[in-house]
Amino acid sequence: MSADGGNSGLMMKALKDLIVHWETTGNSWKDQARVEFDKEFLQQLIPAVRSASRAAQEIENLLRKVRSDIT
């Protein structure tokens, strides 16, 4: 596990980067396809990634506890 939060931290950083890049596309991509893509994919992806990140953090915490218990 890395000091930056392991897999949980990586997922949240990737989500943050995705959101920043997505918002940047709004400057040049302003049609209905963008609206639909945002609604159908990104708005569902964001809470799913946050949930997966929380679960990964819980697993990382449990693994840390197990490791400390067996040493």
N, C-alpha and C positions, 0 to 999 in steps of 0.2 A: 504494500500500500504506500502511496506517495503522501507527502506532507500536505499536498493541496486538496485533500479530500478524496483521493482515489478516483474510482469510477464515477462516484456521485459528483465530484467536482468537475470531472471531464464532461459529463453530460450537461451540467448546468452551464459550463463555459461554452460548449457547442450550441446550446439553446440560445444563450445570450448573443453569440456571434451570428447565428441564423436570424434572430430578430433584428439585429442592427443592419445586416445586409438586406433583409426583406424590406425594412423601412426605407432604405436607400433606393430600392427599385421603384418605390412609389413616386420618385421624382420624374421618372421617364416612362413607367408602365402604368397607365391609368385607364385601362379598358375593363370591360365586364369580365373578361377571363381572369384578370388579377383578383377582382372581387370574389369571384367564385372559387378560385384556388385558395385564397385566404380563408374563406368560410368553410370549404369542404375539407381542407387538409391542415393548414397551419393552426387554425383555432382549435382543432381537435388534437393536434400534435403537442401543442404547448402544455396543456394539463397532463397529458400522458407522460411526457418526458419528466415533468416535475414529480409526478407520482413514482415513476421508475427511479428517479434520483433519490427520493426519500427511502424507497425500498432498498436501494443499493447501500445507502448510508446505514440503515438498520443492519443489513447483513455485514457490512464492514465493522460495525460496532460489536456485533455478536462474535465475529471471528477474532477480533482483538481480545475480547473477554475470554474466549475459549483458549486462545494462545497463552494468555497470562495465567489462566487457571491450570494449564497443564505443565507450566514451567516451574 
